Amino acid sequence: MFQRPAQREGAVSQAEVSDARFRRFLKDLLEYEHQQAYEDALNAFLDLYSAWLKMHEPWLKIRLVMLAFELNRLNPAFECSLSFAE
């Protein structure tokens, strides 16, 4: 009379489904944030490179190299061969 309803073996509870959906959401969010960080760094790199081509300021070189390392950290496929012929 006072027994739990029988669950099928291998049945997934609603809480487990909610947890799985939340974990998937967090994974997707982290991937989105990572991609957004890469795109923001790439845009900054391109803007800075354009500024360096116009001004040839030494501090811009340093910042460009730092951004190139950051881009490579965010996406190991990123390659850049900077040539600072002045």
PDB file of N, CA, C and O in Angstrom:
ATOM      1  N   MET A   1       0.814  -1.182   0.000  1.00  0.00           N
ATOM      2  CA  MET A   1       0.000   0.000   0.000  1.00  0.00           C
ATOM      3  C   MET A   1       0.865   1.256   0.000  1.00  0.00           C
ATOM      4  O   MET A   1       0.621   2.170  -0.787  1.00  0.00           O
ATOM      5  N   PHE A   2       1.878   1.315   0.876  1.00  0.00           N
ATOM      6  CA  PHE A   2       2.731   2.492   0.959  1.00  0.00           C
ATOM      7  C   PHE A   2       4.077   2.208   0.307  1.00  0.00           C
ATOM      8  O   PHE A   2       5.123   2.321   0.947  1.00  0.00           O
ATOM      9  N   GLN A   3       4.046   1.859  -0.897  1.00  0.00           N
ATOM     10  CA  GLN A   3       5.281   1.549  -1.611  1.00  0.00           C
ATOM     11  C   GLN A   3       5.537   2.620  -2.653  1.00  0.00           C
ATOM     12  O   GLN A   3       4.622   3.258  -3.173  1.00  0.00           O
ATOM     13  N   ARG A   4       6.806   2.788  -2.931  1.00  0.00           N
ATOM     14  CA  ARG A   4       7.164   3.704  -4.018  1.00  0.00           C
ATOM     15  C   ARG A   4       6.685   3.127  -5.338  1.00  0.00           C
ATOM     16  O   ARG A   4       6.619   1.911  -5.519  1.00  0.00           O
ATOM     17  N   PRO A   5       6.354   4.022  -6.252  1.00  0.00           N
ATOM     18  CA  PRO A   5       5.987   3.504  -7.575  1.00  0.00           C
ATOM     19  C   PRO A   5       7.198   2.817  -8.188  1.00  0.00           C
ATOM     20  O   PRO A   5       8.322   3.308  -8.088  1.00  0.00           O
ATOM     21  N   ALA A   6       6.967   1.735  -8.791  1.00  0.00           N
ATOM     22  CA  ALA A   6       8.062   0.960  -9.390  1.00  0.00           C
ATOM     23  C   ALA A   6       8.628   1.722 -10.581  1.00  0.00           C
ATOM     24  O   ALA A   6       7.894   2.180 -11.456  1.00  0.00           O
ATOM     25  N   GLN A   7       9.963   1.846 -10.589  1.00  0.00           N
ATOM     26  CA  GLN A   7      10.624   2.482 -11.730  1.00  0.00           C
ATOM     27  C   GLN A   7      11.236   1.397 -12.579  1.00  0.00           C
ATOM     28  O   GLN A   7      11.753   0.399 -12.078  1.00  0.00           O
ATOM     29  N   ARG A   8      11.170   1.608 -13.833  1.00  0.00           N
ATOM     30  CA  ARG A   8      11.811   0.662 -14.729  1.00  0.00           C
ATOM     31  C   ARG A   8      13.307   0.727 -14.512  1.00  0.00           C
ATOM     32  O   ARG A   8      13.859   1.785 -14.213  1.00  0.00           O
ATOM     33  N   GLU A   9      13.943  -0.392 -14.663  1.00  0.00           N
ATOM     34  CA  GLU A   9      15.391  -0.429 -14.530  1.00  0.00           C
ATOM     35  C   GLU A   9      16.002   0.344 -15.683  1.00  0.00           C
ATOM     36  O   GLU A   9      15.616   0.165 -16.838  1.00  0.00           O
ATOM     37  N   GLY A  10      16.956   1.203 -15.364  1.00  0.00           N
ATOM     38  CA  GLY A  10      17.592   2.012 -16.392  1.00  0.00           C
ATOM     39  C   GLY A  10      16.824   3.291 -16.683  1.00  0.00           C
ATOM     40  O   GLY A  10      17.249   4.079 -17.527  1.00  0.00           O
ATOM     41  N   ALA A  11      15.709   3.517 -16.011  1.00  0.00           N
ATOM     42  CA  ALA A  11      14.937   4.733 -16.222  1.00  0.00           C
ATOM     43  C   ALA A  11      15.716   5.930 -15.669  1.00  0.00           C
ATOM     44  O   ALA A  11      16.426   5.816 -14.670  1.00  0.00           O
ATOM     45  N   VAL A  12      15.572   7.055 -16.323  1.00  0.00           N
ATOM     46  CA  VAL A  12      16.272   8.270 -15.925  1.00  0.00           C
ATOM     47  C   VAL A  12      15.277   9.195 -15.245  1.00  0.00           C
ATOM     48  O   VAL A  12      14.184   9.444 -15.755  1.00  0.00           O
ATOM     49  N   SER A  13      15.673   9.697 -14.089  1.00  0.00           N
ATOM     50  CA  SER A  13      14.776  10.589 -13.352  1.00  0.00           C
ATOM     51  C   SER A  13      14.769  11.978 -13.994  1.00  0.00           C
ATOM     52  O   SER A  13      15.661  12.337 -14.763  1.00  0.00           O
ATOM     53  N   GLN A  14      13.757  12.725 -13.659  1.00  0.00           N
ATOM     54  CA  GLN A  14      13.637  14.097 -14.165  1.00  0.00           C
ATOM     55  C   GLN A  14      14.806  14.950 -13.684  1.00  0.00           C
ATOM     56  O   GLN A  14      15.298  15.805 -14.419  1.00  0.00           O
ATOM     57  N   ALA A  15      15.253  14.716 -12.443  1.00  0.00           N
ATOM     58  CA  ALA A  15      16.379  15.476 -11.896  1.00  0.00           C
ATOM     59  C   ALA A  15      17.649  15.192 -12.692  1.00  0.00           C
ATOM     60  O   ALA A  15      18.432  16.106 -12.950  1.00  0.00           O
ATOM     61  N   GLU A  16      17.860  13.945 -13.082  1.00  0.00           N
ATOM     62  CA  GLU A  16      19.042  13.592 -13.871  1.00  0.00           C
ATOM     63  C   GLU A  16      18.998  14.251 -15.244  1.00  0.00           C
ATOM     64  O   GLU A  16      20.024  14.689 -15.763  1.00  0.00           O
ATOM     65  N   VAL A  17      17.816  14.319 -15.823  1.00  0.00           N
ATOM     66  CA  VAL A  17      17.659  14.974 -17.124  1.00  0.00           C
ATOM     67  C   VAL A  17      17.950  16.459 -16.974  1.00  0.00           C
ATOM     68  O   VAL A  17      18.635  17.043 -17.814  1.00  0.00           O
ATOM     69  N   SER A  18      17.439  17.075 -15.913  1.00  0.00           N
ATOM     70  CA  SER A  18      17.685  18.502 -15.682  1.00  0.00           C
ATOM     71  C   SER A  18      19.166  18.763 -15.459  1.00  0.00           C
ATOM     72  O   SER A  18      19.709  19.731 -15.992  1.00  0.00           O
ATOM     73  N   ASP A  19      19.827  17.912 -14.677  1.00  0.00           N
ATOM     74  CA  ASP A  19      21.266  18.063 -14.448  1.00  0.00           C
ATOM     75  C   ASP A  19      22.044  17.942 -15.746  1.00  0.00           C
ATOM     76  O   ASP A  19      22.970  18.715 -15.995  1.00  0.00           O
ATOM     77  N   ALA A  20      21.677  16.988 -16.563  1.00  0.00           N
ATOM     78  CA  ALA A  20      22.369  16.783 -17.843  1.00  0.00           C
ATOM     79  C   ALA A  20      22.177  17.996 -18.752  1.00  0.00           C
ATOM     80  O   ALA A  20      23.113  18.439 -19.417  1.00  0.00           O
ATOM     81  N   ARG A  21      20.970  18.519 -18.774  1.00  0.00           N
ATOM     82  CA  ARG A  21      20.708  19.709 -19.600  1.00  0.00           C
ATOM     83  C   ARG A  21      21.498  20.911 -19.097  1.00  0.00           C
ATOM     84  O   ARG A  21      22.025  21.689 -19.893  1.00  0.00           O
ATOM     85  N   PHE A  22      21.580  21.062 -17.774  1.00  0.00           N
ATOM     86  CA  PHE A  22      22.331  22.180 -17.202  1.00  0.00           C
ATOM     87  C   PHE A  22      23.819  22.039 -17.505  1.00  0.00           C
ATOM     88  O   PHE A  22      24.471  23.019 -17.867  1.00  0.00           O
ATOM     89  N   ARG A  23      24.363  20.833 -17.363  1.00  0.00           N
ATOM     90  CA  ARG A  23      25.778  20.610 -17.691  1.00  0.00           C
ATOM     91  C   ARG A  23      26.041  20.902 -19.158  1.00  0.00           C
ATOM     92  O   ARG A  23      27.070  21.484 -19.498  1.00  0.00           O
ATOM     93  N   ARG A  24      25.135  20.510 -20.019  1.00  0.00           N
ATOM     94  CA  ARG A  24      25.284  20.782 -21.456  1.00  0.00           C
ATOM     95  C   ARG A  24      25.244  22.290 -21.711  1.00  0.00           C
ATOM     96  O   ARG A  24      26.024  22.810 -22.508  1.00  0.00           O
ATOM     97  N   PHE A  25      24.341  22.980 -21.038  1.00  0.00           N
ATOM     98  CA  PHE A  25      24.249  24.437 -21.169  1.00  0.00           C
ATOM     99  C   PHE A  25      25.564  25.093 -20.747  1.00  0.00           C
ATOM    100  O   PHE A  25      26.072  25.972 -21.442  1.00  0.00           O
ATOM    101  N   LEU A  26      26.120  24.661 -19.596  1.00  0.00           N
ATOM    102  CA  LEU A  26      27.382  25.226 -19.124  1.00  0.00           C
ATOM    103  C   LEU A  26      28.512  24.953 -20.107  1.00  0.00           C
ATOM    104  O   LEU A  26      29.344  25.825 -20.358  1.00  0.00           O
ATOM    105  N   LYS A  27      28.544  23.756 -20.658  1.00  0.00           N
ATOM    106  CA  LYS A  27      29.577  23.413 -21.641  1.00  0.00           C
ATOM    107  C   LYS A  27      29.448  24.307 -22.878  1.00  0.00           C
ATOM    108  O   LYS A  27      30.441  24.840 -23.373  1.00  0.00           O
ATOM    109  N   ASP A  28      28.221  24.464 -23.369  1.00  0.00           N
ATOM    110  CA  ASP A  28      27.998  25.333 -24.533  1.00  0.00           C
ATOM    111  C   ASP A  28      28.361  26.778 -24.224  1.00  0.00           C
ATOM    112  O   ASP A  28      28.926  27.474 -25.069  1.00  0.00           O
ATOM    113  N   LEU A  29      28.037  27.233 -23.013  1.00  0.00           N
ATOM    114  CA  LEU A  29      28.352  28.601 -22.614  1.00  0.00           C
ATOM    115  C   LEU A  29      29.863  28.817 -22.571  1.00  0.00           C
ATOM    116  O   LEU A  29      30.357  29.837 -23.053  1.00  0.00           O
ATOM    117  N   LEU A  30      30.593  27.871 -22.001  1.00  0.00           N
ATOM    118  CA  LEU A  30      32.054  27.986 -21.937  1.00  0.00           C
ATOM    119  C   LEU A  30      32.668  27.998 -23.331  1.00  0.00           C
ATOM    120  O   LEU A  30      33.601  28.757 -23.594  1.00  0.00           O
ATOM    121  N   GLU A  31      32.149  27.161 -24.225  1.00  0.00           N
ATOM    122  CA  GLU A  31      32.646  27.156 -25.606  1.00  0.00           C
ATOM    123  C   GLU A  31      32.367  28.487 -26.289  1.00  0.00           C
ATOM    124  O   GLU A  31      33.215  29.011 -27.012  1.00  0.00           O
ATOM    125  N   TYR A  32      31.176  29.033 -26.059  1.00  0.00           N
ATOM    126  CA  TYR A  32      30.820  30.329 -26.640  1.00  0.00           C
ATOM    127  C   TYR A  32      31.740  31.431 -26.106  1.00  0.00           C
ATOM    128  O   TYR A  32      32.237  32.254 -26.875  1.00  0.00           O
ATOM    129  N   GLU A  33      31.964  31.445 -24.791  1.00  0.00           N
ATOM    130  CA  GLU A  33      32.827  32.460 -24.199  1.00  0.00           C
ATOM    131  C   GLU A  33      34.257  32.342 -24.711  1.00  0.00           C
ATOM    132  O   GLU A  33      34.921  33.353 -24.945  1.00  0.00           O
ATOM    133  N   HIS A  34      34.727  31.125 -24.883  1.00  0.00           N
ATOM    134  CA  HIS A  34      36.077  30.900 -25.412  1.00  0.00           C
ATOM    135  C   HIS A  34      36.180  31.428 -26.847  1.00  0.00           C
ATOM    136  O   HIS A  34      37.144  32.109 -27.195  1.00  0.00           O
ATOM    137  N   GLN A  35      35.185  31.109 -27.669  1.00  0.00           N
ATOM    138  CA  GLN A  35      35.178  31.581 -29.052  1.00  0.00           C
ATOM    139  C   GLN A  35      35.087  33.096 -29.110  1.00  0.00           C
ATOM    140  O   GLN A  35      35.737  33.736 -29.937  1.00  0.00           O
ATOM    141  N   GLN A  36      34.274  33.665 -28.225  1.00  0.00           N
ATOM    142  CA  GLN A  36      34.123  35.126 -28.188  1.00  0.00           C
ATOM    143  C   GLN A  36      35.432  35.793 -27.774  1.00  0.00           C
ATOM    144  O   GLN A  36      35.806  36.822 -28.335  1.00  0.00           O
ATOM    145  N   ALA A  37      36.128  35.216 -26.799  1.00  0.00           N
ATOM    146  CA  ALA A  37      37.420  35.755 -26.369  1.00  0.00           C
ATOM    147  C   ALA A  37      38.422  35.709 -27.517  1.00  0.00           C
ATOM    148  O   ALA A  37      39.190  36.652 -27.710  1.00  0.00           O
ATOM    149  N   TYR A  38      38.416  34.623 -28.273  1.00  0.00           N
ATOM    150  CA  TYR A  38      39.313  34.499 -29.423  1.00  0.00           C
ATOM    151  C   TYR A  38      38.991  35.556 -30.475  1.00  0.00           C
ATOM    152  O   TYR A  38      39.893  36.220 -30.986  1.00  0.00           O
ATOM    153  N   GLU A  39      37.721  35.712 -30.796  1.00  0.00           N
ATOM    154  CA  GLU A  39      37.319  36.703 -31.800  1.00  0.00           C
ATOM    155  C   GLU A  39      37.648  38.127 -31.351  1.00  0.00           C
ATOM    156  O   GLU A  39      38.083  38.948 -32.158  1.00  0.00           O
ATOM    157  N   ASP A  40      37.445  38.418 -30.079  1.00  0.00           N
ATOM    158  CA  ASP A  40      37.779  39.750 -29.547  1.00  0.00           C
ATOM    159  C   ASP A  40      39.290  40.001 -29.638  1.00  0.00           C
ATOM    160  O   ASP A  40      39.723  41.084 -30.031  1.00  0.00           O
ATOM    161  N   ALA A  41      40.077  38.998 -29.275  1.00  0.00           N
ATOM    162  CA  ALA A  41      41.539  39.141 -29.347  1.00  0.00           C
ATOM    163  C   ALA A  41      41.993  39.282 -30.795  1.00  0.00           C
ATOM    164  O   ALA A  41      42.904  40.058 -31.082  1.00  0.00           O
ATOM    165  N   LEU A  42      41.376  38.549 -31.700  1.00  0.00           N
ATOM    166  CA  LEU A  42      41.734  38.646 -33.119  1.00  0.00           C
ATOM    167  C   LEU A  42      41.408  40.033 -33.663  1.00  0.00           C
ATOM    168  O   LEU A  42      42.208  40.616 -34.395  1.00  0.00           O
ATOM    169  N   ASN A  43      40.250  40.558 -33.313  1.00  0.00           N
ATOM    170  CA  ASN A  43      39.883  41.912 -33.751  1.00  0.00           C
ATOM    171  C   ASN A  43      40.852  42.950 -33.189  1.00  0.00           C
ATOM    172  O   ASN A  43      41.258  43.874 -33.894  1.00  0.00           O
ATOM    173  N   ALA A  44      41.219  42.793 -31.925  1.00  0.00           N
ATOM    174  CA  ALA A  44      42.177  43.717 -31.315  1.00  0.00           C
ATOM    175  C   ALA A  44      43.527  43.622 -32.016  1.00  0.00           C
ATOM    176  O   ALA A  44      44.178  44.638 -32.261  1.00  0.00           O
ATOM    177  N   PHE A  45      43.942  42.407 -32.336  1.00  0.00           N
ATOM    178  CA  PHE A  45      45.205  42.190 -33.038  1.00  0.00           C
ATOM    179  C   PHE A  45      45.202  42.882 -34.399  1.00  0.00           C
ATOM    180  O   PHE A  45      46.158  43.570 -34.755  1.00  0.00           O
ATOM    181  N   LEU A  46      44.135  42.698 -35.147  1.00  0.00           N
ATOM    182  CA  LEU A  46      44.052  43.305 -36.479  1.00  0.00           C
ATOM    183  C   LEU A  46      44.014  44.831 -36.402  1.00  0.00           C
ATOM    184  O   LEU A  46      44.648  45.512 -37.209  1.00  0.00           O
ATOM    185  N   ASP A  47      43.279  45.362 -35.440  1.00  0.00           N
ATOM    186  CA  ASP A  47      43.241  46.817 -35.246  1.00  0.00           C
ATOM    187  C   ASP A  47      44.622  47.354 -34.883  1.00  0.00           C
ATOM    188  O   ASP A  47      45.055  48.387 -35.395  1.00  0.00           O
ATOM    189  N   LEU A  48      45.302  46.643 -33.998  1.00  0.00           N
ATOM    190  CA  LEU A  48      46.630  47.067 -33.557  1.00  0.00           C
ATOM    191  C   LEU A  48      47.650  46.974 -34.689  1.00  0.00           C
ATOM    192  O   LEU A  48      48.511  47.842 -34.830  1.00  0.00           O
ATOM    193  N   TYR A  49      47.548  45.932 -35.481  1.00  0.00           N
ATOM    194  CA  TYR A  49      48.466  45.776 -36.611  1.00  0.00           C
ATOM    195  C   TYR A  49      48.256  46.904 -37.622  1.00  0.00           C
ATOM    196  O   TYR A  49      49.211  47.444 -38.179  1.00  0.00           O
ATOM    197  N   SER A  50      47.012  47.241 -37.841  1.00  0.00           N
ATOM    198  CA  SER A  50      46.702  48.355 -38.737  1.00  0.00           C
ATOM    199  C   SER A  50      47.290  49.659 -38.193  1.00  0.00           C
ATOM    200  O   SER A  50      47.849  50.455 -38.947  1.00  0.00           O
ATOM    201  N   ALA A  51      47.161  49.871 -36.884  1.00  0.00           N
ATOM    202  CA  ALA A  51      47.731  51.074 -36.262  1.00  0.00           C
ATOM    203  C   ALA A  51      49.249  51.063 -36.375  1.00  0.00           C
ATOM    204  O   ALA A  51      49.857  52.103 -36.630  1.00  0.00           O
ATOM    205  N   TRP A  52      49.871  49.892 -36.187  1.00  0.00           N
ATOM    206  CA  TRP A  52      51.322  49.817 -36.283  1.00  0.00           C
ATOM    207  C   TRP A  52      51.794  50.144 -37.705  1.00  0.00           C
ATOM    208  O   TRP A  52      52.815  50.809 -37.880  1.00  0.00           O
ATOM    209  N   LEU A  53      51.058  49.681 -38.714  1.00  0.00           N
ATOM    210  CA  LEU A  53      51.428  49.975 -40.098  1.00  0.00           C
ATOM    211  C   LEU A  53      51.421  51.477 -40.369  1.00  0.00           C
ATOM    212  O   LEU A  53      52.187  51.963 -41.202  1.00  0.00           O
ATOM    213  N   LYS A  54      50.569  52.204 -39.675  1.00  0.00           N
ATOM    214  CA  LYS A  54      50.483  53.648 -39.869  1.00  0.00           C
ATOM    215  C   LYS A  54      51.506  54.419 -39.044  1.00  0.00           C
ATOM    216  O   LYS A  54      52.069  55.406 -39.518  1.00  0.00           O
ATOM    217  N   MET A  55      51.751  53.968 -37.793  1.00  0.00           N
ATOM    218  CA  MET A  55      52.548  54.776 -36.861  1.00  0.00           C
ATOM    219  C   MET A  55      53.943  54.230 -36.563  1.00  0.00           C
ATOM    220  O   MET A  55      54.844  55.006 -36.245  1.00  0.00           O
ATOM    221  N   HIS A  56      54.137  52.940 -36.657  1.00  0.00           N
ATOM    222  CA  HIS A  56      55.421  52.294 -36.339  1.00  0.00           C
ATOM    223  C   HIS A  56      55.929  52.629 -34.931  1.00  0.00           C
ATOM    224  O   HIS A  56      57.125  52.849 -34.737  1.00  0.00           O
ATOM    225  N   GLU A  57      55.032  52.667 -33.964  1.00  0.00           N
ATOM    226  CA  GLU A  57      55.412  52.922 -32.578  1.00  0.00           C
ATOM    227  C   GLU A  57      55.960  51.632 -31.961  1.00  0.00           C
ATOM    228  O   GLU A  57      55.374  50.566 -32.152  1.00  0.00           O
ATOM    229  N   PRO A  58      57.069  51.711 -31.229  1.00  0.00           N
ATOM    230  CA  PRO A  58      57.664  50.506 -30.634  1.00  0.00           C
ATOM    231  C   PRO A  58      56.734  49.767 -29.665  1.00  0.00           C
ATOM    232  O   PRO A  58      56.750  48.538 -29.614  1.00  0.00           O
ATOM    233  N   TRP A  59      55.932  50.501 -28.901  1.00  0.00           N
ATOM    234  CA  TRP A  59      55.046  49.843 -27.943  1.00  0.00           C
ATOM    235  C   TRP A  59      53.994  48.995 -28.643  1.00  0.00           C
ATOM    236  O   TRP A  59      53.493  48.024 -28.076  1.00  0.00           O
ATOM    237  N   LEU A  60      53.657  49.367 -29.890  1.00  0.00           N
ATOM    238  CA  LEU A  60      52.679  48.584 -30.643  1.00  0.00           C
ATOM    239  C   LEU A  60      53.236  47.203 -30.995  1.00  0.00           C
ATOM    240  O   LEU A  60      52.497  46.219 -31.011  1.00  0.00           O
ATOM    241  N   LYS A  61      54.535  47.135 -31.275  1.00  0.00           N
ATOM    242  CA  LYS A  61      55.174  45.849 -31.582  1.00  0.00           C
ATOM    243  C   LYS A  61      55.034  44.887 -30.417  1.00  0.00           C
ATOM    244  O   LYS A  61      54.670  43.723 -30.583  1.00  0.00           O
ATOM    245  N   ILE A  62      55.334  45.403 -29.236  1.00  0.00           N
ATOM    246  CA  ILE A  62      55.267  44.562 -28.036  1.00  0.00           C
ATOM    247  C   ILE A  62      53.845  44.048 -27.830  1.00  0.00           C
ATOM    248  O   ILE A  62      53.631  42.868 -27.551  1.00  0.00           O
ATOM    249  N   ARG A  63      52.900  44.933 -27.970  1.00  0.00           N
ATOM    250  CA  ARG A  63      51.493  44.549 -27.786  1.00  0.00           C
ATOM    251  C   ARG A  63      51.067  43.538 -28.856  1.00  0.00           C
ATOM    252  O   ARG A  63      50.323  42.605 -28.555  1.00  0.00           O
ATOM    253  N   LEU A  64      51.521  43.706 -30.080  1.00  0.00           N
ATOM    254  CA  LEU A  64      51.197  42.763 -31.155  1.00  0.00           C
ATOM    255  C   LEU A  64      51.725  41.363 -30.851  1.00  0.00           C
ATOM    256  O   LEU A  64      51.025  40.370 -31.050  1.00  0.00           O
ATOM    257  N   VAL A  65      52.947  41.294 -30.376  1.00  0.00           N
ATOM    258  CA  VAL A  65      53.530  39.995 -30.032  1.00  0.00           C
ATOM    259  C   VAL A  65      52.750  39.357 -28.889  1.00  0.00           C
ATOM    260  O   VAL A  65      52.484  38.156 -28.912  1.00  0.00           O
ATOM    261  N   MET A  66      52.384  40.151 -27.894  1.00  0.00           N
ATOM    262  CA  MET A  66      51.605  39.620 -26.774  1.00  0.00           C
ATOM    263  C   MET A  66      50.254  39.089 -27.251  1.00  0.00           C
ATOM    264  O   MET A  66      49.814  38.024 -26.820  1.00  0.00           O
ATOM    265  N   LEU A  67      49.605  39.830 -28.137  1.00  0.00           N
ATOM    266  CA  LEU A  67      48.316  39.374 -28.661  1.00  0.00           C
ATOM    267  C   LEU A  67      48.474  38.126 -29.525  1.00  0.00           C
ATOM    268  O   LEU A  67      47.604  37.255 -29.512  1.00  0.00           O
ATOM    269  N   ALA A  68      49.561  38.029 -30.266  1.00  0.00           N
ATOM    270  CA  ALA A  68      49.804  36.823 -31.078  1.00  0.00           C
ATOM    271  C   ALA A  68      49.942  35.602 -30.172  1.00  0.00           C
ATOM    272  O   ALA A  68      49.398  34.541 -30.479  1.00  0.00           O
ATOM    273  N   PHE A  69      50.664  35.742 -29.059  1.00  0.00           N
ATOM    274  CA  PHE A  69      50.781  34.633 -28.108  1.00  0.00           C
ATOM    275  C   PHE A  69      49.424  34.279 -27.503  1.00  0.00           C
ATOM    276  O   PHE A  69      49.097  33.104 -27.341  1.00  0.00           O
ATOM    277  N   GLU A  70      48.647  35.293 -27.173  1.00  0.00           N
ATOM    278  CA  GLU A  70      47.319  35.062 -26.602  1.00  0.00           C
ATOM    279  C   GLU A  70      46.415  34.347 -27.607  1.00  0.00           C
ATOM    280  O   GLU A  70      45.694  33.418 -27.242  1.00  0.00           O
ATOM    281  N   LEU A  71      46.453  34.771 -28.853  1.00  0.00           N
ATOM    282  CA  LEU A  71      45.651  34.115 -29.881  1.00  0.00           C
ATOM    283  C   LEU A  71      46.061  32.663 -30.065  1.00  0.00           C
ATOM    284  O   LEU A  71      45.210  31.793 -30.249  1.00  0.00           O
ATOM    285  N   ASN A  72      47.352  32.401 -30.016  1.00  0.00           N
ATOM    286  CA  ASN A  72      47.824  31.025 -30.144  1.00  0.00           C
ATOM    287  C   ASN A  72      47.419  30.195 -28.932  1.00  0.00           C
ATOM    288  O   ASN A  72      47.148  29.002 -29.061  1.00  0.00           O
ATOM    289  N   ARG A  73      47.376  30.810 -27.766  1.00  0.00           N
ATOM    290  CA  ARG A  73      46.929  30.095 -26.566  1.00  0.00           C
ATOM    291  C   ARG A  73      45.445  29.737 -26.676  1.00  0.00           C
ATOM    292  O   ARG A  73      45.034  28.638 -26.304  1.00  0.00           O
ATOM    293  N   LEU A  74      44.647  30.675 -27.190  1.00  0.00           N
ATOM    294  CA  LEU A  74      43.217  30.441 -27.338  1.00  0.00           C
ATOM    295  C   LEU A  74      42.899  29.458 -28.458  1.00  0.00           C
ATOM    296  O   LEU A  74      41.930  28.702 -28.384  1.00  0.00           O
ATOM    297  N   ASN A  75      43.740  29.481 -29.505  1.00  0.00           N
ATOM    298  CA  ASN A  75      43.528  28.581 -30.641  1.00  0.00           C
ATOM    299  C   ASN A  75      44.891  28.185 -31.187  1.00  0.00           C
ATOM    300  O   ASN A  75      45.511  28.952 -31.924  1.00  0.00           O
ATOM    301  N   PRO A  76      45.363  26.997 -30.832  1.00  0.00           N
ATOM    302  CA  PRO A  76      46.696  26.559 -31.267  1.00  0.00           C
ATOM    303  C   PRO A  76      46.874  26.541 -32.792  1.00  0.00           C
ATOM    304  O   PRO A  76      48.006  26.512 -33.276  1.00  0.00           O
ATOM    305  N   ALA A  77      45.796  26.557 -33.537  1.00  0.00           N
ATOM    306  CA  ALA A  77      45.897  26.587 -34.990  1.00  0.00           C
ATOM    307  C   ALA A  77      46.272  27.985 -35.508  1.00  0.00           C
ATOM    308  O   ALA A  77      46.650  28.137 -36.669  1.00  0.00           O
ATOM    309  N   PHE A  78      46.168  28.999 -34.646  1.00  0.00           N
ATOM    310  CA  PHE A  78      46.513  30.358 -35.064  1.00  0.00           C
ATOM    311  C   PHE A  78      48.018  30.457 -35.287  1.00  0.00           C
ATOM    312  O   PHE A  78      48.815  30.112 -34.415  1.00  0.00           O
ATOM    313  N   GLU A  79      48.383  30.929 -36.453  1.00  0.00           N
ATOM    314  CA  GLU A  79      49.790  31.151 -36.779  1.00  0.00           C
ATOM    315  C   GLU A  79      49.937  32.538 -37.365  1.00  0.00           C
ATOM    316  O   GLU A  79      49.076  33.022 -38.100  1.00  0.00           O
ATOM    317  N   CYS A  80      51.041  33.161 -37.023  1.00  0.00           N
ATOM    318  CA  CYS A  80      51.299  34.500 -37.520  1.00  0.00           C
ATOM    319  C   CYS A  80      52.801  34.701 -37.586  1.00  0.00           C
ATOM    320  O   CYS A  80      53.517  34.452 -36.617  1.00  0.00           O
ATOM    321  N   SER A  81      53.260  35.145 -38.720  1.00  0.00           N
ATOM    322  CA  SER A  81      54.679  35.481 -38.820  1.00  0.00           C
ATOM    323  C   SER A  81      54.765  36.992 -38.993  1.00  0.00           C
ATOM    324  O   SER A  81      54.586  37.528 -40.087  1.00  0.00           O
ATOM    325  N   LEU A  82      55.039  37.646 -37.897  1.00  0.00           N
ATOM    326  CA  LEU A  82      55.124  39.105 -37.914  1.00  0.00           C
ATOM    327  C   LEU A  82      56.469  39.528 -38.485  1.00  0.00           C
ATOM    328  O   LEU A  82      57.520  39.002 -38.119  1.00  0.00           O
ATOM    329  N   SER A  83      56.402  40.467 -39.367  1.00  0.00           N
ATOM    330  CA  SER A  83      57.630  41.024 -39.931  1.00  0.00           C
ATOM    331  C   SER A  83      57.600  42.524 -39.648  1.00  0.00           C
ATOM    332  O   SER A  83      56.734  43.251 -40.134  1.00  0.00           O
ATOM    333  N   PHE A  84      58.559  42.961 -38.857  1.00  0.00           N
ATOM    334  CA  PHE A  84      58.599  44.368 -38.473  1.00  0.00           C
ATOM    335  C   PHE A  84      59.685  45.127 -39.220  1.00  0.00           C
ATOM    336  O   PHE A  84      60.458  45.873 -38.618  1.00  0.00           O
ATOM    337  N   ALA A  85      59.740  44.938 -40.503  1.00  0.00           N
ATOM    338  CA  ALA A  85      60.703  45.707 -41.302  1.00  0.00           C
ATOM    339  C   ALA A  85      60.270  47.159 -41.279  1.00  0.00           C
ATOM    340  O   ALA A  85      59.166  47.503 -41.703  1.00  0.00           O
ATOM    341  N   GLU A  86      61.138  47.988 -40.789  1.00  0.00           N
ATOM    342  CA  GLU A  86      60.750  49.408 -40.642  1.00  0.00           C
ATOM    343  C   GLU A  86      61.389  50.248 -41.691  1.00  0.00           C
ATOM    344  O   GLU A  86      61.179  51.461 -41.724  1.00  0.00           O
TER     345      GLU A  86
END
